[in-house]
Amino acid sequence: MRIVAIIIFFGSYVVAQPGYQGKKLAVGYSSAVGINFTTNTYQNENSGFSLMVKHVGSVEYTVTRHTSLGFSVGYQRLGSENISILENIYSKPVYAKIRNIQPSLYVKFFSKKNGNLSPFGLYYKLMVSQNYYKALDSVNDKVLAQLNDNYGLTFGIGKTRIIKNAIIVDYSLDFAVNLGTDSELSEEGSEIMSAINYSLGVNNIILFKVGLGWLPPIR
């Protein structure tokens, strides 16, 4: 809710300039793909790689001819991590199935060259995210740990095309950094959250995103 309040605050005090054909609002969905260089462990052992997918819904509003503010919510299922303390209890390998919901606030700066005009053309993005994690064990889906005070910072570069003055095609390359957490957890929870933080720190450094959006006829 704090992120939403910040967007409303900016929207109330920034004098909006016309965007693409005078349209200021854009909504969209995107899928971001990152490479997972570790599997089944959070130690520094490279045991292969797999792809990770994040689904993102967004709302964006043009505040100047070359600037837009946006709010997005992402959902991600992270690769299972081996939890040794639970392996001793169950006498077999046990993994934490990690789920992440990620509300974010971002700003896009569109290039002033070649006729670019928000939300059309080449842009640079700065985004701050809050991560809501839940870890479930792989035996009976018991909630092992939850974490709500983990944050991330993303820098991105992308480009949008607009088809028939309504459909947005968006593709970008994002460089994301997980900022960790200050929470003090139990021994079991600490191991799980260390797995989460290591997984994100390694896997989400580079994300390739492709999305589709819509420009409503709102001016």
Secondary structure, 3 states (H helix, E strand, C coil): CHHHHHHHHHHHHCCCCCCHHHCCEEEEEEEEEEEECCCCCCCCCCCCCEEEEEEEEEEEEEEECCEEEEEEEEEEEEEEEECHHHHHHHCCCCEEEEEEEEEEEEEEEECCCCCCECCEEEEEEEEEEEEEEEEEECCCCCEEEEEEEEEEEEEEEEEEEEECCCEEEEEEEEEEEECCCCCCCCHHHHHHHHHHHHHHHHHCCEEEEEEEEECCCCC
